Amino acid sequence: MSGSAPSVSPMNFSLFKVLPALVVFAVPALAADFNDATQKLIQSPLKTDRQKFYALLTPQLTADERAEARKQMDAARDNFMHPVTRMVMSAGEGQNSWSAFCKSYAEWHAAIPPLLTVIRTDFHKDPKKIAELTRQFEQCDRLRERVRRDADAAEHQDWPRMLAFGATVNELDAQMAKLDGKPFKDSLEDTLLKSVADLTEEMAKVKAMTDWRATQKRYADAETANAACRWAREEQKKFASILNRNRSVVELQPLRLDENLAKCSTDHSVEMVNLKYFSHESPVAANKTFGDRARNASFGGFANGENIFSGSRSPSGAYSAWWASDGHRMIMYMEDANTLGVGTGGTDHWTMNTGKKDWAKAA
């Protein structure tokens, strides 16, 4: 009827009655509850269960919730760390690939310091003493080759199993770092090292493998970099390969070929032939010392040694001649060097320069 108050149907009336109830429940979500159920999730051997726990680690967590989550994760980490430690300890017992590697690595490492002392001894080119040094070097080389074979076997057998045992701990460490807002770069090898941090003997064994792997990667990287030098002649690459292979026997860092330092070496070889002299000191004032020559070639590092040789076009011939000459051998096995320049200028005159350069900055 016109002018009368609007009627209210039962449906409209009931809607008004329930609205207050809807408002009551429109409150923020309940806080994350880290309880027995979440503790079981984070300690589960199943990664899918642990991922359910990680899904709770949102930026909205309060400080108290973060502390409780961290407490449960710490407990889970301890739970998973114990079998990792036991695995590493038991792996070194008995006859297996891991124990074989640890034994051969220890023998090789024990042989390096006395050999380096002899390499750096001045025998005044005594042939008998040089021959004895060569035998000692070859023995150390055989020890290293045995380490390589044992490491290859361990890397296909016991080592992967140990890494697998540490994978869950590594995963937890990554999640805890994320919870704390910190970067995380630990590898599985780092996790293994942490698992035996308080066990001196086991720590040394795990570190032996991590050091071996890292060292082999450095040599491989240097070999790859040297082989990729398009400017380098084959004899330059071959000499670098021979020297680095032999430096690896006593675990000295590999030398990388540098174009400017190689130019310094090559120019000196050419100059010796053209001006008919054989000396480290050039008659050309601007080229007087190898330091002068390195600067003139725009070498971006510090040149710290030089060898010269005449009599063979062979890289192995040059190496052998320098090995038998005390001062030259000391330069080839210099510890404070990471860069190599070598060149013949297409003749039987060789010049080799060592240097130190910040390769990371140059990259």
HUZIJO-V745265 format. One record per residue. SS is DSSP state (A for helix, B for strand, O for the rest). D_CENTER is the distance of its C-alpha to the mean C-alpha in whole Angstrom. Layout:
# HUZIJO-V745265
[[SS:D_CENTER] [SS:D_CENTER]]
This chain:
# HUZIJO-V745265
[[O:91] [O:91] [O:90] [O:89] [O:86] [O:83] [O:83] [O:80] [O:79] [A:78] [A:74] [A:74] [A:75] [A:72] [A:70] [A:71] [A:71] [A:67] [A:65] [A:65] [A:63] [A:61] [A:60] [A:60] [A:57] [O:55] [O:53] [O:49] [O:47] [O:47] [O:44] [O:41] [O:42] [O:39] [O:41] [A:41] [A:41] [A:37] [A:36] [A:37] [A:35] [A:32] [O:32] [O:33] [O:30] [O:31] [A:29] [A:32] [A:33] [A:30] [A:30] [A:34] [A:33] [A:30] [O:33] [O:35] [O:32] [O:34] [O:34] [O:38] [O:37] [O:39] [A:37] [A:39] [A:38] [A:34] [A:35] [A:36] [A:33] [A:31] [A:33] [A:33] [A:29] [A:29] [A:31] [A:29] [A:26] [A:28] [A:29] [A:26] [A:24] [A:27] [A:26] [A:23] [A:23] [A:26] [A:24] [A:21] [A:24] [A:26] [A:24] [O:24] [O:27] [O:29] [O:28] [O:26] [A:22] [A:20] [A:23] [A:23] [A:19] [A:19] [A:22] [A:21] [A:18] [A:20] [A:23] [A:20] [A:19] [A:22] [A:23] [A:21] [A:22] [A:26] [A:25] [A:23] [A:27] [A:29] [A:27] [O:27] [O:31] [O:34] [O:36] [O:38] [O:38] [O:39] [A:39] [A:39] [A:37] [A:34] [A:35] [A:34] [A:31] [A:30] [A:31] [A:29] [A:26] [A:27] [A:27] [A:23] [A:22] [A:24] [A:22] [A:19] [A:20] [A:22] [A:18] [A:17] [A:20] [A:20] [A:16] [A:17] [A:20] [A:18] [A:16] [A:19] [O:21] [A:21] [A:17] [A:18] [A:21] [A:19] [A:17] [A:20] [A:21] [A:19] [A:19] [A:22] [A:21] [A:18] [A:21] [A:23] [A:21] [A:20] [A:24] [A:24] [A:22] [A:24] [A:27] [O:27] [O:26] [O:22] [O:19] [O:16] [O:13] [O:12] [O:11] [A:13] [A:11] [A:11] [A:15] [A:15] [A:15] [A:17] [A:20] [O:20] [O:19] [O:23] [O:23] [A:22] [A:22] [A:20] [A:18] [A:17] [A:17] [A:14] [A:12] [A:13] [A:11] [A:8] [A:8] [A:9] [A:7] [A:4] [A:7] [A:9] [A:7] [A:7] [A:11] [A:11] [A:10] [A:13] [A:15] [A:15] [A:16] [A:18] [A:20] [O:21] [O:22] [O:26] [O:28] [O:27] [O:29] [A:28] [A:29] [A:26] [A:24] [A:25] [A:25] [A:21] [A:20] [A:22] [A:21] [A:17] [A:18] [A:20] [A:18] [A:15] [A:18] [O:18] [O:14] [O:14] [O:12] [O:13] [O:16] [B:16] [B:20] [O:22] [A:25] [A:27] [A:26] [A:27] [A:30] [A:31] [A:30] [A:32] [A:35] [A:36] [A:36] [A:39] [A:40] [A:41] [A:42] [A:45] [O:46] [O:46] [O:44] [O:41] [O:40] [O:37] [O:39] [O:41] [O:44] [O:44] [A:43] [A:41] [A:39] [O:39] [O:36] [A:33] [A:32] [A:35] [A:34] [A:30] [A:31] [A:34] [O:31] [O:30] [O:26] [O:24] [O:23] [B:24] [B:26] [B:26] [B:27] [B:29] [B:30] [B:33] [B:35] [B:38] [O:39] [O:37] [O:36] [O:33] [A:29] [A:30] [A:33] [A:31] [A:28] [A:31] [A:33] [A:31] [A:29] [O:33] [O:33] [A:32] [A:31] [A:30] [A:28] [A:26] [A:25] [A:24] [O:22] [O:21] [O:18] [O:19] [O:18] [O:16] [B:18] [B:21] [B:25] [B:27] [B:30] [O:34] [O:36] [O:37] [O:39] [O:38] [B:37] [B:33] [B:31] [B:28] [B:26] [B:23] [B:22] [B:19] [O:18] [O:17] [A:15] [A:14] [A:17] [A:19] [O:17]]
